[in-house]
Amino acid sequence: MFTCLYPFNPPFAARKDWSDFKAQSFAIGFDLTAGYGTAAVAFINGTIVDVARADGTSEYNNVLARLSLKSSTHPTPPYYDCNAQTADLGRQWHRYFRKRLGFPASTDVAALADVLSKLKVQTDSFLGRLGPLELAFITVPNLPALYLEDLVDAAEHVKVQLLTLPDYIHRSGDQAQWPVSELNTAFAGNGFGRDGLYSGNIEAHLYYDDDNSNYSDSSVPKTPWSENVLSVLFTNTALTAYVLPLSSAAHFYAADGIANFSLGLSSYYSLPHVNSIGSVNASYWFQIRLALRTALDSYLNRGHELGRVISYGESAHNEIFDSILREEVLAAQFRDEPEQQPHFSSNDPVFAAARGAAEFARFCPRLPSYGSCFPDLRPRAKGW
């Protein structure tokens, strides 16, 4: 195995295998999003159930806000680079000794594990005699400094085995150090891009109640004219918006956009409300508009040639926000033809990413052993 200073590295856990776990009739998806976490359970008959929500602490929210900054990035396994691996030795040994003493690997991991622990307790209570859960697919917002390493350690601390998509499916080349983000799982949770997961009649379908939890443009064809997607998370804690090419939910090429933890909806409610059109209130929504415009302009012309807009999160169905999102997206499009307008979707917005994660968890056992969903963060050579 590739290594630079093998004798000086702390031991890395070997990759798990399905034989290490008992077969179960369900699959679990956890979403650790801005402000809270959610859990969904997928059963083998195709049903997916929303089962748990746990609010994050202020420490949890502060961690995610910091990890949304590019200035917080650092070397992380599997490295692919000797200099990065050597520079990270001190941090790795610190994490290793904390774990040996029974503590979370870091304070960041402790904050993530706190929400995971709450979700696990609620999910086990739901499962009853079917449980306890042993494995879970965990998804997070697309943040530049939130690495798979932290999720692996957080899951390990609460005695859950993390599942993730193998890098040849989700991230190409040397990007395996990042987890599967809500860009992919919310897409799947809205019912899109799952053809690559299943074949023939074995594809499982998501079911949604016909109520106000769903916003979708049913008049728009199911297959959009463009693979370009705007993925928008809006909660009380944060706004993230990314443009990316996406047709298969299990694949990832690249994305660009914004993540802003000062534009959550709670920031609006904490402002002094002059009146419904007061300057303070108007300023907040103007900042939302500017953030969306920045995201739409971030990735070449892709944000101006969108096929889909996916919105999710606890605040995604705020009427003012939904109106602004549609206005900004439609105003930014280069084409006027009705058949080349983006399709807006926002199904079960609080649980969409967790449902997509559960869908991926159900898919994982179908992969061959060389493509297993168990993470492997041992240092290795470049994957290109």
Secondary structure, 3 states (H helix, E strand, C coil): CCCCCHHHCCCCCCCCCHHHCCCCCEEEEEEEECCEEEEEEEECCCCEEEEEEEECCHHHHHHHHHHCCHHHCCCCCCCCCHHHHHHCHHHHHHHHHHHHCCCCCCHHHHHHHHHHHHHHHHHHHHHHHHCCCCEEEEEECCCCCCCHHHHHHHHHHCCCEEECCCCCCCCCCCCCCCCCEHHHHHHHHCCCCCCCCCCHHHCCCCCCCCCCCEEECCCCCCCCCCCEEEEEEECCCCEEEEEEECCCCCCCCCCEEEEECCCCHHHHHCCCCCCCCCHHHHHHHHHHHHHHHHHHCCCCCHHHCCCEEEEECCCCCCHHHHHHHHHHHHHHCCCCCHHHCCEEEEECCCCHHHHHHHHHHHHHHHCCHHHCCCCCCCCCCCCC
